[in-house]
Amino acid sequence: MSDSEDTDGSCADWNITRKWLESMLQEHHGKDSEPQVVNFTVRPGCNANESVLSDILAVNVEYRLKPEQPAQELSLIVKRLPQDPYSRFFVTEAQFDLREIRFYTQVVPDLEVFQKQNRSDSSQLIELPIPRCIHAHYSPAGGTEDSPEPPESFLVLENLGPRGFEGAEFSRGLTLKQAEAALNAVARLHALSLTLKVKEGKPLSERYPFLFQTARATDSYQQLVERGLPQLARFLERRPGLEAVLEALLALRPRTKEVIANLLAPEDPLALITHTDFWCNNLLFRNSDDDGGGSCECAILDWQMVTYSRPTNDVALLLVSSVPTELRRRNTSALLDGYWETLTKTCLGLGLDISGELNYTRSDLDRDYRRSQLLALLLCIGSVDVALGDPMTEQRLIDVLEDLHNDGVLAIKDVVEPPAKET
């Protein structure tokens, strides 16, 4: 498709026009620019029903900044509110769209400025492992009772696909290199926000009041768990040998809201900005070579649930949801080591010694990770329909349930009454 029309109705509804693109590009490049769109194409940015919080389009645009200059190309992802009225209300009521826009327009610029001002002379500038934000717009509902104006928002991001980034296959789970790259990426973001908080001496929830608040997030996740747990119970009832696991889950059910609230709540000294939806479908990967033997780079997408919480919630959700069983069993300790190394080294380069100044150690990370696994499991239960129906993901879920049950993680005593820290 070229120019401003699309034969697919779902794309045509977006009204991606030459004029809109030129206006957006002028704001991106500066008022002195005179962008002229030569050609553009629009297509769906994801498969049907793949994204419930946004309608997504992929837009390729060819344009000139000046009439005499050669044309350049830009590949974009455009995210807007769902067109379905129910989904749109769900998103705007919980402010998922606003939260992601504020992450890109407030948090990210603050982190970039902060690290430039605070990194040591020997440390390199940290490249944030996220797509570049090209443009963002948000307007709340307004107007009058007789003439209401609906809310509107859109977020324009760089499309990382042309740069060689690809998604992982959920049914197979992440490779070891991908898991390492994902934890390395999120550790850098965790370190930046933690150091920003410590240096400024103020909770990030006060600086960024739009972050997903514990009470609201708890209600949202609890509703998902209440929907998913009966579905999971019916699945487990058909599998012999899982009676003890099912019994433990049903015993946990009356207190799941309390558990979710307790584990989502930020806990010093390592309260920081978390992704809180950190699983493989929100990640893209790029290998340094074709045979996969080199290094792996990760980019983190979809920040609608960005929260002020504890970092092990992100780590646990990734390992519980997206890592194949044997890889998880063999490598969890090593993966935590890698995450810890990146976190501490990044903080140290910004002038913060986590162990020395915050009295937080590698053993504390193990303790918090153990507790966060229960939250991760509950979030997986809330989206259990993603796993059911595929033999590989079903078996991975069974393995996680059995492992956490055997390790005593399904008992809630250590969550509601956390053990005292060793001195």
DAZI-V512167 format. One record per helix or strand of 2 or more residues. SS is the DSSP state (helix for helix, strand for strand). FROM is the first residue (numbers start at 1). TO is the last residue. If there is no record, write none. Layout:
# DAZI-V512167
ss=SS from=FROM to=TO
ss=SS from=FROM to=TO
This chain:
# DAZI-V512167
ss=helix from=9 to=12
ss=helix from=18 to=29
ss=strand from=36 to=44
ss=strand from=55 to=64
ss=strand from=72 to=80
ss=helix from=85 to=94
ss=helix from=96 to=118
ss=strand from=133 to=139
ss=strand from=142 to=143
ss=strand from=148 to=149
ss=strand from=152 to=158
ss=helix from=161 to=163
ss=strand from=166 to=167
ss=helix from=176 to=200
ss=helix from=204 to=207
ss=helix from=214 to=237
ss=helix from=243 to=253
ss=helix from=256 to=264
ss=strand from=271 to=274
ss=helix from=280 to=282
ss=strand from=283 to=287
ss=strand from=296 to=300
ss=strand from=307 to=310
ss=helix from=312 to=322
ss=helix from=325 to=349
ss=helix from=354 to=358
ss=helix from=362 to=382
ss=helix from=384 to=386
ss=helix from=391 to=406
ss=helix from=413 to=416
